[in-house]
């Protein structure tokens, strides 16, 4: 796992990203390796919760060779504080075609409320949830309790 930053920056000579104090820096390769090593259920579709789940969902859809759909739902602001009373669909759910089983992906789940709202928006699907950290059926980095500096967020 990447280093926890305590002084505000990582070694510039190592070409590591500058991250906020107290965040764990996870490298793209480390995330990819964990995803490839995971035993995943058989699914017909990967649904990413936009925007946090977009990149890991795309990685998983590619890995599994199944279509990717994005569900635009939001609850928390960039600083992870709730910005709405409850998770809210920002647009109608995506078409799922003939899919029956989906892997629902987000970067982080703190309370589980966004994943539950997303599951409710996809009533025709048997859903398995996956997050990189937090609470879900499958959690890629269960050992990470602090905030994370995702490599795809500048």
Secondary structure, DSSP 8 states (H G I E B T S, - for coil): ---B-SSS---GGGT-----TT-EE--HHHHHHHHHTS-----SEEEEEETTTHHHHHHHHHHHT-EEEEEEEE-B-TTS-B-SSS-EESS-----TT--EEEEEEEEESSSHHHHHHHHTTTTSEEEEEEEEESSSEETTTT--S-EE-TT--
